Amino acid sequence: MPNKKSAAKRVLVAERNRLYNRFWKTRCKNAVKKVLEAVAQGDKDLAGKRLVEAQSVLDKAVVKGVIHRNTAARRKSGVAAKVHVLLKTAQA
């Protein structure tokens, strides 16, 4: 237990932030998983649509300070590359 009033407040704030961050991190992971599922199914239209949604969710998480911008950029790049490969194979 915290000994000071300010320490007690920090415990409450830290718990609030933990829940908020967990919500956004889970949302990011789910968005990326949905893109990968669409890629695995070979549905290029759905994959493109979900890619846009995933990029939006990752960008929002960056703005809110939940994840670092380079982490979001790395995830967006990796998912976009897989969608790009799907589109290339669909055209060929």
C-alpha positions as CSV (number, residue, x, y, z in Angstrom):
1,M,0.0,0.0,0.0
2,P,1.2,3.5,-0.8
3,N,2.2,5.7,2.2
4,K,1.5,9.0,0.7
5,K,-1.6,10.6,-0.8
6,S,0.1,11.3,-4.1
7,A,1.4,7.7,-4.3
8,A,-2.2,6.5,-3.8
9,K,-3.4,8.7,-6.6
10,R,-0.6,7.4,-8.9
11,V,-1.8,3.8,-8.3
12,L,-5.3,4.8,-9.4
13,V,-4.0,6.6,-12.5
14,A,-1.6,3.8,-13.4
15,E,-4.5,1.2,-13.3
16,R,-6.7,3.5,-15.4
17,N,-3.9,3.9,-18.0
18,R,-3.2,0.2,-18.0
19,L,-6.8,-0.6,-18.9
20,Y,-6.9,2.1,-21.5
21,N,-3.7,0.9,-23.1
22,R,-4.8,-2.7,-23.0
23,F,-8.0,-1.8,-24.9
24,W,-6.1,0.0,-27.7
25,K,-3.3,-2.7,-27.9
26,T,-5.9,-5.4,-28.3
27,R,-7.8,-3.4,-30.8
28,C,-4.6,-3.0,-32.9
29,K,-3.8,-6.7,-32.7
30,N,-7.3,-7.6,-33.8
31,A,-7.3,-5.2,-36.7
32,V,-4.0,-6.7,-38.0
33,K,-5.3,-10.3,-37.5
34,K,-8.3,-9.5,-39.6
35,V,-6.2,-8.3,-42.4
36,L,-4.0,-11.4,-42.2
37,E,-7.1,-13.6,-42.2
38,A,-8.4,-11.9,-45.4
39,V,-5.0,-12.4,-47.0
40,A,-5.0,-16.1,-46.0
41,Q,-8.4,-16.5,-47.6
42,G,-7.2,-14.8,-50.8
43,D,-9.9,-12.1,-50.7
44,K,-8.2,-9.1,-52.2
45,D,-11.1,-6.7,-51.8
46,L,-11.7,-7.5,-48.2
47,A,-7.9,-7.4,-47.5
48,G,-7.7,-4.0,-48.9
49,K,-10.6,-2.7,-46.9
50,R,-9.3,-4.2,-43.7
51,L,-5.8,-2.8,-44.4
52,V,-7.2,0.7,-44.4
53,E,-9.1,0.0,-41.1
54,A,-6.0,-1.5,-39.5
55,Q,-3.8,1.5,-40.5
56,S,-6.4,3.9,-39.1
57,V,-6.5,2.0,-35.8
58,L,-2.7,1.9,-35.5
59,D,-2.5,5.6,-36.3
60,K,-5.1,6.4,-33.6
61,A,-3.1,4.4,-31.1
62,V,0.0,6.4,-31.9
63,V,-1.9,9.7,-31.4
64,K,-3.2,8.5,-28.0
65,G,0.3,7.5,-26.9
66,V,-0.4,3.8,-26.6
67,I,2.3,2.6,-29.0
68,H,5.3,4.2,-30.5
69,R,5.1,5.7,-34.0
70,N,7.9,3.4,-35.3
71,T,6.1,0.4,-34.0
72,A,2.9,1.4,-35.8
73,A,4.9,2.1,-39.0
74,R,6.6,-1.3,-38.8
75,R,3.2,-3.1,-38.3
76,K,1.5,-1.2,-41.1
77,S,4.4,-1.9,-43.4
78,G,4.4,-5.6,-42.7
79,V,0.7,-6.0,-43.2
80,A,0.7,-3.8,-46.3
81,A,3.5,-5.9,-47.9
82,K,1.4,-9.1,-47.4
83,V,-1.6,-7.4,-49.0
84,H,0.6,-6.2,-51.9
85,V,1.8,-9.7,-52.5
86,L,-1.8,-10.9,-52.6
87,L,-2.7,-8.2,-55.1
88,K,0.3,-9.1,-57.3
89,T,-0.5,-12.8,-57.4
90,A,-4.2,-12.0,-58.1
91,Q,-3.1,-9.9,-61.2
92,A,-0.8,-12.5,-62.5
